[in-house]
Structure formats: C-alpha cells, structure tokens
C-alpha cells in the first residue's frame, strides 16, 4: 500500500542552474525548493529566493570559515541593517 505522505523531491530531482552561478547559490536554491515542497504539504506559502540576503549571509559564512569571527550569529544587527527591502 502506498504511503499517504507525499514523496519529497530529492536533490537529484532538480536541474542545475546557470553554469556561471556560484555553488552557494545553486545549493541554496535547491534547498529552498526542497523546503518549499515540505511547506506545501503543510499548506504554508512558499518562501522566495532573495539574492541580497544570500550575499549578506555568504560574507558572514566566509568570515566564520576563515576564523575572522566565531561560529554563530554575532553581528546579526549589523547584517540586518544592510537589508534594503
């Protein structure tokens, strides 16, 4: 008997984005599609991709990776002030 639960899409189900897109953007968009698939099962509206937020988060992630800042959310208010929408 088939499960009543919907089959969630797997990462392999998605086509790659433009070849010049950074891997962070490609993977972020693929993750967003998976998340929106689950949100749809719960009658929640889809979230939208925002490149500005991606760019702000990437700078912070790279700073954590390089050890310039510790792992965490320190500096969130400063990053939040950069959001223009």
C-alpha positions as CSV (number, residue, x, y, z in Angstrom):
1,X,0.0,0.0,0.0
2,X,1.3,3.4,-0.9
3,X,2.1,5.8,1.9
4,X,-0.4,8.7,2.2
5,X,2.5,11.0,2.7
6,X,3.8,12.8,-0.4
7,X,7.2,11.8,-1.7
8,X,9.5,14.7,-1.2
9,X,11.7,15.6,-4.0
10,X,15.3,14.7,-3.8
11,X,18.2,17.0,-4.6
12,X,18.8,14.8,-7.7
13,X,15.4,15.8,-9.0
14,X,16.5,19.4,-9.7
15,X,18.3,20.7,-12.7
16,X,21.4,22.7,-12.2
17,X,21.2,26.4,-12.5
18,X,23.2,28.5,-14.9
19,X,26.8,27.3,-15.1
20,X,28.2,30.7,-14.0
21,X,26.2,30.6,-10.8
22,X,28.2,30.2,-7.6
23,X,27.8,26.8,-5.9
24,X,26.5,28.5,-2.8
25,X,23.6,30.0,-4.8
26,X,22.9,26.7,-6.7
27,X,22.8,24.7,-3.5
28,X,20.8,27.4,-1.7
29,X,18.1,27.4,-4.4
30,X,18.0,23.6,-4.4
31,X,17.5,23.6,-0.7
32,X,14.8,26.3,-0.9
33,X,12.9,24.1,-3.5
34,X,13.1,21.1,-1.1
35,X,11.9,23.3,1.8
36,X,9.0,24.7,-0.2
37,X,8.0,21.2,-1.1
38,X,7.6,20.4,2.6
39,X,5.9,23.7,3.3
40,X,3.4,23.0,0.6
41,X,2.5,19.7,2.4
42,X,1.6,21.8,5.4
43,X,-0.4,24.4,3.5
44,X,2.3,27.1,4.0
45,X,3.2,29.6,1.3
46,X,6.5,29.1,-0.5
47,X,9.5,31.2,0.5
48,X,11.2,33.3,-2.2
49,X,14.9,33.4,-3.1
50,X,16.5,36.8,-2.2
51,X,20.0,37.3,-3.7
52,X,20.7,40.2,-1.4
53,X,20.2,38.0,1.7
54,X,22.3,35.3,0.1
55,X,25.1,37.8,-0.5
56,X,25.0,39.1,3.1
57,X,24.9,35.6,4.5
58,X,27.8,34.4,2.3
59,X,30.1,37.2,3.6
60,X,29.3,36.1,7.2
61,X,29.8,32.4,6.4
62,X,33.1,33.1,4.7
63,X,34.2,35.2,7.8
64,X,33.3,32.3,10.1
65,X,35.1,29.8,7.8
66,X,38.3,31.9,7.8
67,X,38.2,32.3,11.6
68,X,37.7,36.1,11.4
69,X,34.6,35.7,13.5
70,X,33.4,32.9,15.7
71,X,30.8,30.4,14.7
72,X,27.4,31.9,15.5
73,X,25.2,34.9,14.9
74,X,27.3,37.7,16.4
75,X,26.9,40.8,14.3
76,X,23.3,40.0,13.2
77,X,22.0,43.5,13.8
78,X,24.8,44.9,11.6
79,X,24.0,42.5,8.8
80,X,20.2,43.2,9.2
81,X,20.8,46.9,8.7
82,X,22.3,46.1,5.2
83,X,18.9,44.6,4.1
84,X,17.2,47.2,1.9
85,X,13.7,45.7,1.4
